[in-house]
Amino acid sequence: MTTTAPEATALAAVDRLAQALAGGASGIALLHIERARTGHGDWDTAHTWLLAALHGDISAAANANLYFGAPALAFITSTAAAAQGRYRRVLDRLDAATITVTRTRLAAAHRRIDRAERPPMEEFDLIQGLSGLGAYHLSRHPHHEITRDVLAYLIRLTEPLPDAAGLPPWWMDVAPTGAPHADYPGGHGNFGTAHGIGATLSVLSRALLHDTAVPGTAEAIERICAWTDHWRQDGENGPWWPGQLTVEQSADHHLHPDLRPRPSWCYGASGTARAQQLAGLALGDPQRVRDAEAAILAALRDPGQLAKLPETGLCHGMAGLLHAAWRMATETGNPAIAAELPHLADRLITALDHGGHDPELLDGAAGTALALHTLGTGHTPEPHWDTFLALA
């Protein structure tokens, strides 16, 4: 295939980050793969971007994760292989490397728990850690031993540590940046999907929903929900959850309304409401499902909340809210949520018209295009592209 001048420019711009799902060629490949496998794009373009992502040495170091290196490339290659029947040999190699990475990460995590220490962020979060690797394995090979092992670890993550001082076992002794900071002398508890317990809740709930759970899964979900329920705030238009907590806030047992996060995917309702909906469905708890859907509706209908999302992307912007709301509406056939989507889509398209957007997946045009594409087509085949967001 002959690459056009705009494509050549874009390829050169992301080459140095080819293995980075959030901002590299692999993320842009995911967009073109999704378009091709739904019949709205061509496989030559998808193949070109996939080759760009796979070019060069691939990282299978201990810090490789769903968003970088062999696991990221395994994820995008698996979406292509499912539709094309191609890429099987390279996918087998990527899978083997990802399983090795996961086993290394699991061994380190269990040693940490054995020492009764608090987890670092990169141990269990979605972007860097074992919740992300678990999301991939659950999607790729739900009945594989490695999937069961990751689920068993995520369950163990929720079991109380000795001398916890009333804090949950996933409480981190670091700031939300993942590093110690003077403003967080006691660390923090993170509700978010990108870096907190939200992704763990989603992965465990999906396992229970799809009959791939291991013993203790329901109890682990209930432990997470007990903590999120304690901190759920009931606003005028619907419930909301904080993005994070400090030790001081936890000790005060009180949250100021100003701590309500914007309704983004990473920390706000776009991610937390979907996790709660999945948990409610998994546990057979219709009230939790209703509360989760009320939370996303509150975000969709509140001009003040929407104004907090001027960005277009999946992580921090409107595309994340749009896609999470679409996923939630589709899951239960909620007509009230579905009725709000065209307005948000129009708002997103208007923002796109102003131009100047990066091409990347997580905060740029590729992710925004994926959200709009999925809304327009009304479906996404398995394996779901939004697995990397812990939304499916």
N, C-alpha and C positions, 0 to 999 in steps of 0.2 A: 504494500500500500504506500502511496505517496503522501507524506505528511504535508498539510497546508502550512503556510507561513504563520498564521496565528497559533496553530497547534505546536509548531516547532518552537515558537517563542515561549509558550506556556510550558512545554516539556523542559526546555533549558532552565526555566525559572524554578522548577521543582526538583530537578535532578539530584541536587545535593541532599534532599530530604525524601528520596524515593521511598524509603521503607517506613516513613512516618504516615500513619493513617490520617491523622488530624490535618496535616499541612503538606503532604507530599503527593507524589504520583499515585501511590496506592489508593488514596482517598478519591482522587479524580477518576481513577480506574473503576472504582465502585459505582460511581454515577453512570458511566458508560456501559458497564456490565448490566446494571439494573435496567437501563433503557433498552439494551439489546434483548435481554431475556423476556421483556414484556412486549416486544415487537414494535418498539418506538425508536430504536436506534440500530446501528449496524455493528456487527461483530468485528469488522476490521478495525474500527475506531477503538472498541473495547480492548481488542487484542494489542493494539499499539500501546495503549496506556498500561496494560498489564505487563507487557514486556519492559516498559520503562521502570515500573515498580520493581520488577524482579532483576533488573540489571545490577551487576556488581556483587560484591560479597554481602551475604545476608547474615545479620546478627542473630546468633542463638546464645548470646551471653546470658548470665543469670538474671540480668535486668531487662531482658526482652519481655514484651507484654502485648496485650491485644492491640495497642496503638503503635507498636514499633517492632521491627524485626520479623523473625520467622512467624510468630503468632499472627501479626497483622497481615502478612502476606498469605498465610494459610487461610485466613478468613476471607479475603477477597478472592483468592483462587478457588476456594470451595464454592462461592456463589457462581462463578463462571463454569466450573466443572459440572455443577448440578444441571445446568441447562445445555451445555455443549457436548459433554462426554469427552472433552479434551482436557489437557493439563493434569491427567491422572498421575503420571509419574512424578511431576514436580510437586503435586499436592501430597503425595505419599511422603516425599522427603521433608516437606514443610511440616506435615503432621508429626513425623518422627521427631523432628527438632523441637516442635512445640510441646510434645509430651515430655521430652527430656527437660526442657526449661521448667515445665510445670512441676515435675517431680523434685527438681532442685529447690524450687520455691516452697513447695509443700514441706520438705524436710526442714528448711530453715524456720518456717512458721511453727511447726510442731515443737522444735527446740525452744523457740521463744516462749510458747505457752507452757512448756515443761518448766521453764525458769520463772514462771508466774510474772512475766513482764508485760507491759502494755504494748500493743502493736504499733509499729511505724505505719504511716499512711500507705507507703508503697507495698506493704504486705498484702492488704486485702481490698484496696479500692478498685474501681472499674478500670481506670485508665492505665495504672501501673501494676496492679496487683492481681490477686487470685480470684476476685469477683469477675474481673474481665476475662481471665483465662477460663474460669468456670462457664461464663456465658458462651464462649466459643466451643468448648468441649460439649456442652449440653446441646448446642445446635448441630455440631458436626457429627458426633457419635454418642448419643445419649446413654447408651447401654455399655459403653467402654469402661474398663476398670479405672482409667484416669478420671473419668467424669464422676464416678462414685467416690473416688478419693478426694476430689476437690469439694464435693458436696459435704463429705464427712468433716473436712477441715472447716468449712463455713459454719457448720453446726457447732463445732468445737469453739469457734470464734465467739459464739453467743453464750457460752457457758461461763458462769461467774468465776472471776479470779479471786484468790484470797486477798483479804485486806483491800477490798475495792472501794471502800469509803463511800458506798452508795452510788458509785459511778458504773456505767455499763462496761462490760469487758472489751468492747471495741473503742472505748475512750482512748485518745492518743495524747501522749505527753509532748506534743508539738503544736505549732500554730497551723492554721489552714493552708499555709504554704508548704507544709510537710517538714519544716525545720523549726527548731526552738526559737522562741521570740519572747522578748521581755513583756510584751503585751499579753502573752498567754502563759503565765508562770505555771499554771496547772494544766496546760494543754487544752484540748477542746473535744467536744463530742460533735460529730458531723452527721447530719441527716441527709446530705446531698446524694445525688446519683453519681456524679463524677468521682468524688473523693470520700464518700461516706457510706453509711450503712444502708442507704437506699438501694444501691445496686445489689448488695447481698440479699436484701429482702426480695428483690425482683427475681434473682436467679433461683433462690430456694423456692419461691412461689411457683415459678415456671416448672421446676422439677416436680413439685407436688401435683400441679395441674395436669402434667403430661405423663403421670405414672412412672416417673424415673427417679423418684425420691428414694433416699436411703433412710434407715431407722433414725428417728429423732428430728426429721425435717419439720413436721408440723409444730413440734414444741419449740424449735428454734425460731420459726416464723412468729409464734405467739410471744416469745421473749422480746423480739425486736418490736413487735406491735405494742406490747405493754409500755415500752419506753416512748415510742412515738405517740401513743395515746395520751400518756401523761403530759406531754408538752404540746399537744394539739390545742390550738386556739380557735374559739368559735367567734368569727367575725360577723358583721351584720349580714353579709351576703353569702357566707359559707365558711367552712373551716380552713385553717392554714397551719403550716408547721414551720418552725424556724429552720434556717439553713445550718446553723451551728450554735453551740452553747459553750460558754466559759465555765470554769469551776464556780466563780462568783454567782453567775446567773443560776447555775444548778442549785447552789446552796440557798439562794433567795426564793426558789420555787415560784418565780414570777418572771414573765416576759413583757417588756414594753411593746406596744403595737408597732413602734418604729423598727423592731427587729424582724418584721415580716419581710422576707426576701422578695425580690422581684420574681415574676413567674417564669423564670428561665428553666431550662432543662437541668443545668448543672447543680443548682441549689434550691430552686423554687418549685412551684406547683407543677410545672411541666413534667418533672421527674418524680417528685414525691407523691403526687396524686396517682400517677400510673402505678407506682410500686404498691400503694395502698389498695388500689383496685385489684391488682393481681393477688395480693395477700387475701383480700376478701373473697375472691373467687376460689382461691386454693383452699381456704379454711371453711368454705360454705357459710360465709358471714355476710348476708345481704346488706346489713346496715353499714358495714365498712365500705362496701361497694358504693352504696348511695352517698356516703360522706365523701369518698374520693371523687365521685362524679360531680358532687356539689362544689367541691374545691376547684376543679378545673373550670366549671361553669362560672364561678365567681371571678376567676381570672379573666375569662373570655369576655365577660359582660361589664367589667369595671374599667371605664376609661382611664382612671388613675393608674391602675395596674398595667394596662396596655401601654401607657405613656412611658413606663419604666423599661420598655423593650424597644428602643429606637433601632437597635441593630437588626440585621436580617438573619443571622446565622443560627445553626442548630444549638450551639452551646449556650450562648448568651442572648440570643435574639428571638425574633418572631417565628422563625422556621421551627425551632424546637417546640414552642407552644403549639403551633399548628399541627405538627406531626404527632405529638403526644396526645392532643385532643382528638385527632383523627383515629389514632390507634384505640383510644378509650371508647369513642363512639362506636367504632366498628366491632369492638369486643362484645359489647352488650346490646348493640342496636339502639343506643340512646339518641332519640330524635332531637332533644333539646341541645345537646352538644353539637350534633351534626348541623343544626340550623345556624350555629354561630361561625362555622368554618368559612363560608364564602366571604363574610365581612373581613375576617382576619387575612384571608388569602388576598383580597383586594388591597388591604393595607400593606401587606408584604410586597406585592407586585409594584405598588406605587413607590415604596422605598427602594426597590431594585432599580427602578427607572432613573434614579439619581446617579447611578454608575459609581465607579471607583471601588469595586468590590474585589477582594482577593479571590483567587480561584479555588482555594482549599476547601476541604470537606467540613471541618468542625465549625469554623466561624466564617466561612466564605461562600462563594457562589455555588460550589458543587453540592454542599449540603442543603442549601436553600432550594436548588433545582430538584434534588431528590424529594424533599418534602412536597413541593408543588406537583411534581410528577406523580407521586403516590396518591395525592388528593385527586388529581385529574383522572388517573386510571382506576382508582377505587380499590386497588389491591396491590399486594407485593408477594411474589412467589417465595416458597421456601428454597434454601435458607434465607431468612428475612434479613434484608440489609440493615435494619435498625437493631439487630442483635448487639452491635457495638455500642448502642446507647442504652442497653438493658431495657428497652421498651417492648421487645418481643423475643 
